[in-house]
């Protein structure tokens, strides 16, 4: 494991861990891990935009919550 892994390195480590599941009983666990890998890779692609995108989504959620309370 790197001393200070970035998002891409964490995705690689998680993907490696998911690769250890080979039987049918672990299918759901592997799918969950691969979903995490996809999210980490998406966050890595966003790079410096991630905080801005997160704040935009938070703002939209708060607006919808306010509108739902008012209805």
Residue frames as a rotation matrix with the C-alpha (Angstrom) as fourth column:
UNK 1
0.584 0.812 0.000 0.00
0.812 -0.584 0.000 0.00
0.000 0.000 -1.000 0.00
UNK 2
-0.070 -0.605 0.793 1.37
0.480 -0.717 -0.505 3.47
0.874 0.346 0.341 -0.87
UNK 3
-0.774 -0.302 -0.556 2.26
0.631 -0.303 -0.714 5.75
0.047 -0.904 0.425 2.05
UNK 4
-0.496 0.617 -0.610 -0.26
-0.122 -0.746 -0.655 8.39
-0.859 -0.250 0.446 1.00
UNK 5
-0.638 0.213 0.740 -2.54
0.715 0.520 0.467 6.89
-0.286 0.827 -0.484 -1.65
UNK 6
-0.813 0.446 -0.375 -4.55
-0.532 -0.831 0.164 9.10
-0.238 0.333 0.912 -3.95
UNK 7
0.155 0.980 0.122 -7.99
-0.749 0.197 -0.632 8.29
-0.644 0.006 0.765 -5.26
UNK 8
0.445 -0.020 -0.895 -6.65
-0.791 0.459 -0.404 6.30
0.419 0.888 0.189 -8.23
UNK 9
-0.639 -0.740 -0.208 -4.37
-0.510 0.611 -0.606 4.24
0.576 -0.281 -0.768 -5.99
UNK 10
-0.592 0.517 0.618 -7.28
-0.561 0.286 -0.777 3.48
-0.579 -0.807 0.120 -3.66
UNK 11
0.482 0.771 -0.417 -9.35
-0.832 0.253 -0.494 2.36
-0.275 0.584 0.763 -6.67
UNK 12
0.013 -0.576 -0.817 -6.52
-0.681 0.594 -0.429 0.04
0.733 0.562 -0.384 -7.73
UNK 13
-0.884 -0.372 0.284 -6.27
-0.448 0.497 -0.743 -1.46
0.136 -0.784 -0.606 -4.23
UNK 14
-0.196 0.903 0.382 -10.03
-0.657 0.169 -0.734 -1.97
-0.728 -0.395 0.561 -4.01
UNK 15
0.512 0.339 -0.789 -10.10
-0.847 0.353 -0.398 -3.57
0.143 0.872 0.468 -7.46
UNK 16
-0.453 -0.763 -0.461 -7.30
-0.566 0.645 -0.513 -5.90
0.689 0.029 -0.724 -6.39
UNK 17
-0.802 0.220 0.556 -9.29
-0.460 0.366 -0.809 -6.87
-0.382 -0.904 -0.192 -3.29
UNK 18
0.252 0.960 -0.124 -12.40
-0.797 0.133 -0.589 -7.50
-0.549 0.247 0.798 -5.40
UNK 19
0.147 -0.278 -0.949 -10.38
-0.848 0.459 -0.266 -9.82
0.510 0.844 -0.169 -7.60
UNK 20
-0.841 -0.502 0.204 -9.93
-0.527 0.671 -0.522 -12.22
0.125 -0.546 -0.828 -4.71
UNK 21
-0.180 0.859 0.480 -13.64
-0.513 0.334 -0.791 -13.17
-0.839 -0.389 0.380 -4.74
UNK 22
-0.813 -0.227 -0.536 -14.15
-0.581 0.356 0.731 -16.09
0.025 0.906 -0.422 -7.10
UNK 23
-0.863 0.505 0.026 -17.12
0.502 0.862 -0.073 -18.14
-0.060 -0.050 -0.997 -5.86
UNK 24
-0.347 0.835 0.427 -20.81
0.442 -0.256 0.860 -17.50
0.828 0.487 -0.280 -6.40
UNK 25
0.360 0.529 -0.769 -21.50
0.918 -0.053 0.393 -16.78
0.167 -0.847 -0.505 -2.71
UNK 26
-0.210 -0.536 -0.818 -19.22
0.631 -0.713 0.306 -13.74
-0.747 -0.452 0.488 -2.85
UNK 27
-0.298 0.115 0.948 -20.77
0.916 -0.245 0.318 -12.33
0.269 0.963 -0.032 -6.03
UNK 28
0.720 0.663 0.206 -22.65
0.566 -0.732 0.379 -9.54
0.403 -0.156 -0.902 -4.20
UNK 29
0.610 -0.578 -0.541 -19.59
0.354 -0.412 0.840 -8.53
-0.709 -0.704 -0.046 -2.18
UNK 30
-0.435 -0.795 0.422 -17.51
0.741 -0.050 0.669 -8.37
-0.511 0.604 0.611 -5.35
UNK 31
0.028 0.538 0.842 -20.21
0.863 -0.439 0.251 -6.30
0.505 0.720 -0.477 -7.09
UNK 32
0.910 0.300 -0.286 -20.26
0.412 -0.729 0.547 -3.84
-0.044 -0.616 -0.787 -4.17
UNK 33
0.170 -0.933 -0.317 -16.48
0.419 -0.223 0.880 -3.51
-0.892 -0.283 0.353 -4.25
UNK 34
-0.509 -0.349 0.787 -16.48
0.852 -0.078 0.517 -2.95
-0.119 0.934 0.337 -8.01
UNK 35
0.548 0.730 0.408 -19.13
0.715 -0.662 0.224 -0.26
0.434 0.169 -0.885 -7.55
UNK 36
0.768 -0.350 -0.536 -16.76
0.261 -0.594 0.761 1.45
-0.584 -0.725 -0.365 -5.11
UNK 37
-0.303 -0.901 0.310 -13.97
0.662 0.035 0.749 1.15
-0.685 0.433 0.586 -7.67
UNK 38
-0.111 0.340 0.934 -16.15
0.922 -0.315 0.224 2.86
0.370 0.886 -0.279 -10.28
UNK 39
0.881 0.471 -0.050 -16.99
0.446 -0.791 0.419 5.70
0.158 -0.391 -0.907 -7.87
UNK 40
0.413 -0.810 -0.416 -13.34
0.303 -0.309 0.902 6.21
-0.859 -0.499 0.118 -6.95
UNK 41
-0.455 -0.578 0.677 -12.31
0.821 0.021 0.570 6.28
-0.344 0.815 0.465 -10.61
UNK 42
0.319 0.645 0.694 -15.05
0.793 -0.583 0.178 8.84
0.520 0.494 -0.697 -11.33
UNK 43
0.914 -0.023 -0.406 -13.83
0.276 -0.699 0.660 10.98
-0.299 -0.715 -0.632 -8.42
UNK 44
-0.035 -0.999 -0.003 -10.28
0.534 -0.021 0.845 10.73
-0.845 0.028 0.535 -9.75
UNK 45
-0.290 -0.018 0.957 -11.42
0.942 -0.184 0.282 11.95
0.171 0.983 0.070 -13.19
UNK 46
0.737 0.629 0.247 -13.15
0.564 -0.774 0.289 14.94
0.373 -0.074 -0.925 -11.61
UNK 47
-0.271 -0.962 -0.033 -9.97
0.788 -0.202 -0.582 15.89
0.553 -0.184 0.812 -9.78
UNK 48
-0.952 -0.223 -0.210 -10.18
0.303 -0.779 -0.548 19.47
-0.041 -0.586 0.809 -8.56
UNK 49
-0.580 0.800 0.155 -13.81
-0.455 -0.476 0.753 19.76
0.676 0.366 0.639 -9.63
UNK 50
-0.443 0.421 -0.792 -15.00
0.553 0.823 0.129 17.25
0.706 -0.381 -0.597 -7.02
UNK 51
-0.729 0.212 -0.651 -15.69
0.559 -0.364 -0.745 19.81
-0.395 -0.907 0.147 -4.23
UNK 52
-0.805 0.435 -0.403 -17.60
-0.537 -0.823 0.186 22.08
-0.251 0.366 0.896 -6.64
UNK 53
-0.500 0.625 -0.599 -19.71
-0.301 0.523 0.797 19.21
0.812 0.579 -0.073 -7.96
UNK 54
-0.565 0.251 -0.786 -20.40
0.732 0.592 -0.337 17.97
0.381 -0.766 -0.518 -4.43
UNK 55
-0.806 0.246 -0.539 -21.51
0.191 -0.753 -0.629 21.42
-0.561 -0.610 0.560 -3.30
UNK 56
-0.722 0.571 -0.390 -23.77
-0.662 -0.406 0.631 21.80
0.202 0.714 0.671 -6.34
UNK 57
-0.411 0.565 -0.715 -25.48
0.166 0.818 0.551 18.48
0.897 0.108 -0.429 -5.56
UNK 58
-0.654 0.140 -0.744 -25.84
0.755 0.046 -0.654 19.46
-0.057 -0.989 -0.135 -1.90
UNK 59
-0.868 0.320 -0.381 -27.38
-0.284 -0.947 -0.150 22.78
-0.409 -0.022 0.912 -2.93
UNK 60
-0.560 0.676 -0.479 -29.86
-0.533 0.149 0.833 21.03
0.634 0.722 0.277 -5.24
UNK 61
-0.454 0.355 -0.817 -30.81
0.574 0.818 0.037 18.58
0.682 -0.452 -0.575 -2.50
UNK 62
-0.765 0.140 -0.628 -31.41
0.510 -0.463 -0.725 21.36
-0.392 -0.875 0.283 0.01
UNK 63
-0.800 0.504 -0.326 -33.57
-0.595 -0.740 0.315 23.25
-0.082 0.446 0.891 -2.49
UNK 64
-0.417 0.658 -0.628 -35.69
-0.177 0.619 0.766 20.15
0.892 0.430 -0.142 -3.10
UNK 65
-0.553 0.175 -0.815 -36.02
0.777 0.461 -0.428 19.55
0.301 -0.870 -0.391 0.63
UNK 66
-0.870 0.228 -0.438 -37.18
0.024 -0.866 -0.499 23.15
-0.493 -0.445 0.748 1.17
UNK 67
-0.633 0.655 -0.413 -39.69
-0.701 -0.258 0.665 22.85
0.329 0.710 0.623 -1.68
UNK 68
-0.430 0.468 -0.772 -41.02
0.257 0.883 0.393 19.56
0.866 -0.030 -0.500 -0.28
UNK 69
-0.710 0.144 -0.689 -41.53
0.688 -0.068 -0.723 21.12
-0.151 -0.987 -0.051 3.17
UNK 70
-0.834 0.352 -0.425 -43.37
-0.326 -0.936 -0.136 24.06
-0.445 0.025 0.895 1.63
UNK 71
-0.685 0.561 -0.464 -45.75
-0.426 0.207 0.880 21.85
0.590 0.801 0.097 -0.38
